[in-house]
Amino acid sequence: MLNVSHTTVSRSLNDSPLISEETKERVKEIAEKYNYRPNVSARSLVLSKSYNIGLFFSTLKTGTTANFFLNSVRGVNSIVKGKYNLPVEAIDDLESFQQINPRTFDGIIVMSQSPNDDEFIAHVLKEKIPMVVLNREVIGQKVTTVLSDDYTGAYNLTKYILDQGHRDVAIIEGKPEFKTTYKRKQGFINAHIDAGLEFNERYAFPGNYDLVSGYNAMQKILDLDKRPTAVFCSNDEMALGAMKAIKQQEIAMPDEISISGFDDMGFTAYLTPTLTTILRPVEEMSKEGAKILLNKIETEDVIETGIINLDTELIIRDSIKKL
């Protein structure tokens, strides 16, 4: 249509300094008029690039809540959309790591939830694929990680509960092998220690980061001879399950028992009572990781390492009673 070569069109759309501004303007006007979009598959063949950014979760079957998944994908996609495809996969579903190579992925983001991912991360590093790990600090590997400060979040929430006069506080823990579970419990325990209190391990109950485990754990808590006055749930989904168990026994919240969550999922402000929790910036963490990864790809800086910690925020609502 413009009587120029396809190379000139390509260079114009990519703002090449080899093309005059007048020609660039003509090419872009026609491209906009006819809604032209480059063919990603054809481009990948010419440039020996896949135009794929892989987003890998430890697992999509257990421990990955719908809200966590949604915010992770939304955050990464908001940065890479229009530039790269975004395949989403579960590491524990991979039959072989051999399919993970520079021909199939230009970069990889690992939403890591447990040390079980270490072998996968080591493979990606061996293949020299640009990578960023989210959600978990990786020990012994040179990799950039972006985390939320779950320890401080749990500490601040527990301190708030204790400052309201509660002394018997139970905890419903998360999935045992997840690093977040450990960090949240450590923040919970250390807040007790700094307040001059000894945490009673009888008040620690296992959970699995889902509704059912929160419900089951709360039933056990309510059966105790001496009930706690407050319960720290290691995520909001377990808190929701726990609240159902409390309501079934017609126990008043927060007058008879207070409850808190962690993550600040969308429904927490609409529960009765509204849930005191910790806002965990999963979407922002995902955005930051995607920005770093694109920079690695564009600058070919595959050995850059570092740890970036994003702050959490205490969200105070109605579910914790002042004694």
C-alpha positions in Angstrom: 0.0 0.0 0.0 2.9 2.4 0.7 5.2 0.9 -1.9 7.9 0.2 0.7 9.5 -3.1 1.8 8.3 -5.3 4.7 11.6 -4.5 6.4 10.8 -0.8 6.3 7.4 -1.4 7.8 8.9 -3.6 10.5 11.5 -1.0 11.4 9.0 1.8 11.3 6.7 0.1 13.8 9.7 -0.6 16.0 10.8 3.1 15.9 14.1 2.2 14.2 16.5 5.2 13.9 17.3 3.9 10.4 13.9 5.1 9.1 12.9 8.7 8.6 10.2 10.2 10.8 8.1 10.9 7.8 8.1 7.3 6.7 7.4 6.1 10.2 4.4 8.3 10.5 3.0 7.1 7.1 3.4 3.4 8.2 1.8 4.0 11.6 -1.2 5.8 10.1 -1.9 3.0 7.7 -1.3 0.4 10.5 -3.8 2.2 12.8 -6.4 2.7 10.0 -6.4 -1.1 9.1 -5.9 -2.3 12.7 -2.7 -4.0 11.7 -1.0 -6.2 14.4 2.3 -8.1 13.9 2.1 -11.9 13.6 3.8 -13.1 16.8 4.4 -16.6 15.4 6.0 -15.3 12.3 8.1 -12.8 14.3 9.3 -15.6 16.6 10.5 -17.6 13.6 12.5 -14.7 12.1 14.0 -13.6 15.4 14.5 -17.0 17.0 12.3 -16.0 19.9 9.3 -17.7 21.4 7.5 -14.6 22.6 6.4 -16.6 25.6 6.8 -15.6 29.3 6.0 -18.6 31.4 4.2 -18.1 34.8 4.8 -21.2 36.8 3.0 -22.0 40.2 4.3 -24.7 42.6 0.8 -26.2 42.3 -2.6 -25.3 41.0 -4.3 -28.2 42.8 -3.8 -27.5 46.5 -2.8 -24.4 48.5 -3.3 -21.9 45.6 -6.4 -20.0 46.3 -8.5 -18.5 43.4 -7.8 -15.0 44.6 -4.1 -15.6 44.8 -4.1 -17.1 41.3 -6.1 -14.2 39.9 -4.0 -11.5 41.3 -0.8 -13.2 40.3 -1.9 -13.6 36.6 -3.5 -10.2 36.5 -0.3 -8.5 37.8 2.0 -10.2 35.3 -0.3 -9.9 32.4 -0.7 -6.2 32.9 3.0 -5.8 32.2 3.6 -8.3 29.4 0.3 -8.1 27.5 0.8 -7.0 23.8 4.5 -8.0 24.0 4.5 -11.7 25.0 2.1 -14.6 25.4 1.6 -15.8 29.0 1.3 -19.6 29.4 0.4 -20.5 33.0 1.4 -23.9 34.3 1.9 -25.9 37.5 5.4 -27.2 38.2 4.1 -30.3 39.9 2.2 -31.2 36.7 5.3 -31.2 34.5 6.3 -34.6 33.3 9.8 -33.4 32.3 11.7 -30.2 32.6 13.2 -30.8 29.1 10.3 -28.8 27.6 11.6 -25.8 29.5 14.3 -24.3 27.4 15.3 -21.0 25.6 13.4 -22.1 22.4 10.1 -22.4 24.3 10.4 -19.5 26.8 12.1 -16.1 26.5 11.6 -15.7 30.3 10.1 -17.4 33.3 8.4 -16.1 36.4 8.1 -18.7 39.3 5.3 -18.1 41.8 7.1 -20.3 44.3 5.2 -21.6 47.3 7.6 -24.3 48.7 11.3 -25.5 48.4 10.0 -28.3 46.2 10.5 -25.8 43.4 14.3 -25.7 43.9 14.9 -28.4 41.3 12.8 -26.5 38.7 14.6 -23.2 39.5 18.0 -24.9 39.1 17.0 -26.2 35.7 15.9 -22.8 34.5 19.2 -21.3 35.6 21.1 -24.1 33.9 19.2 -23.3 30.7 20.2 -19.6 31.1 16.6 -18.5 30.7 16.0 -15.0 32.3 14.0 -15.7 35.5 12.4 -14.0 38.5 11.1 -15.8 41.5 8.1 -14.4 43.5 6.8 -15.1 47.0 9.7 -17.1 48.4 13.4 -16.5 49.1 15.5 -19.1 47.3 18.5 -20.3 49.3 21.8 -21.2 47.5 20.8 -20.0 44.0 21.7 -16.7 42.2 18.2 -15.4 41.3 16.2 -12.3 41.8 13.3 -12.7 44.2 10.3 -10.4 44.9 8.5 -11.1 48.2 5.8 -9.6 50.5 6.9 -9.2 54.1 4.6 -11.9 55.6 6.6 -12.1 58.9 6.1 -8.4 59.7 2.5 -8.6 58.6 1.8 -11.5 61.0 3.7 -9.8 63.7 1.8 -6.5 63.4 -1.6 -8.3 63.3 -0.8 -10.4 66.3 0.5 -7.3 68.2 -2.8 -5.5 67.4 -4.8 -8.5 68.8 -2.7 -8.6 71.9 -3.0 -4.8 72.3 -6.8 -5.2 72.4 -6.3 -7.2 75.6 -6.4 -10.8 74.3 -4.1 -13.2 76.0 -5.4 -16.6 74.8 -4.9 -16.5 71.0 -5.1 -19.6 68.8 -3.5 -19.9 65.3 -4.8 -21.9 62.4 -1.7 -22.5 60.3 -1.3 -22.8 56.5 -0.1 -25.6 54.3 2.9 -27.2 56.2 5.5 -27.1 53.4 4.8 -23.5 52.3 7.3 -20.9 53.3 4.5 -18.4 54.0 3.2 -20.7 56.7 6.5 -20.6 58.6 6.9 -16.9 58.3 3.4 -16.1 59.5 3.7 -18.4 62.5 7.1 -16.9 63.4 5.6 -13.4 63.3 2.7 -14.6 65.4 5.0 -16.2 68.0 7.5 -13.4 68.2 4.8 -10.8 68.8 3.8 -12.9 71.9 7.5 -13.0 73.0 8.0 -9.2 72.6 4.8 -8.7 74.6 6.2 -10.8 77.5 3.8 -13.6 76.8 4.4 -17.3 76.2 2.5 -18.9 73.4 0.6 -22.1 74.3 1.3 -24.7 71.6 -2.1 -26.3 72.5 -3.6 -23.3 70.6 -1.8 -24.2 67.3 -3.9 -26.0 64.8 -3.0 -27.3 61.3 -4.6 -26.0 58.2 -4.3 -26.2 54.4 -5.1 -22.7 53.2 -8.6 -23.7 52.2 -12.2 -23.3 53.5 -12.5 -26.9 54.8 -9.4 -26.9 56.9 -10.4 -23.6 58.5 -13.8 -25.0 59.3 -12.4 -28.2 60.7 -9.7 -26.4 62.8 -12.3 -24.0 64.3 -14.5 -26.9 65.3 -11.6 -28.4 67.3 -10.9 -25.0 68.9 -14.5 -24.6 69.9 -14.4 -28.0 71.6 -11.5 -27.0 73.9 -12.3 -26.9 77.6 -10.7 -23.4 77.7 -11.5 -21.6 74.5 -9.2 -18.8 73.2 -10.7 -15.3 73.0 -9.2 -14.7 69.6 -8.1 -16.8 66.6 -5.4 -15.8 64.0 -6.2 -17.6 60.7 -3.2 -17.8 58.3 -5.3 -16.8 55.4 -8.7 -15.3 54.6 -10.2 -18.5 53.1 -9.5 -20.4 56.4 -11.0 -17.5 58.3 -14.2 -17.8 56.3 -14.4 -21.5 57.0 -13.7 -20.8 60.7 -16.5 -18.2 60.8 -19.0 -20.7 59.4 -18.1 -23.1 62.2 -18.6 -20.4 64.8 -22.0 -19.3 63.4 -23.2 -22.9 63.3 -22.7 -23.1 67.1 -24.5 -19.8 67.5 -21.4 -18.2 69.1 -21.3 -14.4 68.8 -18.5 -12.8 66.9 -16.5 -10.8 68.1 -18.2 -10.6 71.5 -17.5 -14.3 72.4 -14.6 -15.0 70.1 -12.6 -12.7 67.8 -11.1 -13.7 64.5 -8.6 -12.4 61.9 -7.4 -13.4 58.5 -4.4 -12.8 56.2 -4.4 -11.6 52.5 -7.4 -9.2 52.4 -9.3 -11.0 49.7 -12.2 -9.2 48.0 -14.9 -10.6 50.3 -13.4 -9.7 53.6 -15.0 -6.2 53.8 -18.4 -7.8 53.3 -18.5 -10.4 56.0 -20.4 -10.1 59.2 -18.4 -9.0 61.1 -16.1 -7.4 58.6 -12.7 -9.2 58.8 -9.6 -7.7 60.3 -6.7 -8.9 58.1 -3.4 -8.2 56.4 -3.3 -6.7 52.9 -0.7 -8.7 51.0 0.3 -7.0 47.7 0.2 -10.1 45.4 -0.7 -8.1 42.3 2.0 -5.5 42.9 4.5 -8.2 43.6 3.6 -9.9 40.3 3.9 -6.5 38.4 7.3 -5.8 40.0 8.6 -9.3 39.0 7.3 -8.9 35.5 9.0 -5.5 35.1 12.3 -6.9 36.3 12.0 -9.9 34.0 11.4 -7.8 30.9 14.4 -5.7 31.8 16.5 -8.9 32.1 15.3 -10.1 28.7 15.9 -6.7 26.9 19.3 -6.1 28.5 20.3 -9.8 28.5 21.2 -9.5 32.1 20.6 -13.0 33.3 22.8 -13.0 36.3 21.4 -10.1 38.2 20.3 -11.1 41.7 18.7 -9.5 44.7 15.8 -9.6 47.1 12.9 -7.1 47.0 10.5 -7.0 49.9 7.2 -5.3 49.5 5.3 -4.1 52.6 2.1 -5.5 53.9 -0.7 -3.4 55.5 -2.8 -4.0 58.6 -6.5 -3.6 57.8 -8.5 -3.1 61.0 -12.2 -3.9 60.8 -14.8 -5.2 63.2 -13.8 -8.8 63.9 -11.4 -8.2 66.9 -13.1 -7.1 70.1 -11.3 -4.9 72.6 -11.4 -6.6 76.1 
